[in-house]
């Protein structure tokens, strides 16, 4: 039995640009920085706090930004109060 040749391309990571210089690190998004700072407060942030920064997506998405930055996140829901989104250093 002979194997058929496959035309799969292998994915390779490039550590540098074509001219040989290393890539620059990405700048952080200022809006994301504001959201993480709000959720890092001792009481965290509620939906209205997050909306005041100009964030137009669901609040849980803002919490995921903090998760991607290596923070521990949680949602606190007390009876009769709004949900509080909290992010703490891991």
Rosetta blueprint (number, residue, H / E / L):
1 X L
2 X L
3 X L
4 X L
5 X L
6 X L
7 X L
8 X L
9 X L
10 X L
11 X L
12 X L
13 X L
14 X L
15 X L
16 X E
17 X L
18 X L
19 X L
20 X L
21 X L
22 X E
23 X L
24 X L
25 X L
26 X L
27 X L
28 X L
29 X L
30 X H
31 X H
32 X H
33 X H
34 X H
35 X H
36 X H
37 X H
38 X H
39 X H
40 X L
41 X L
42 X L
43 X L
44 X L
45 X E
46 X L
47 X H
48 X H
49 X H
50 X H
51 X H
52 X H
53 X L
54 X L
55 X L
56 X L
57 X L
58 X L
59 X H
60 X H
61 X H
62 X H
63 X H
64 X H
65 X H
66 X H
67 X H
68 X H
69 X L
70 X L
71 X E
72 X E
73 X E
74 X E
75 X E
76 X E
77 X L
78 X L
79 X L
80 X L
81 X L
82 X L
83 X L
84 X E
85 X E
86 X E
87 X E
88 X E
89 X E
90 X L
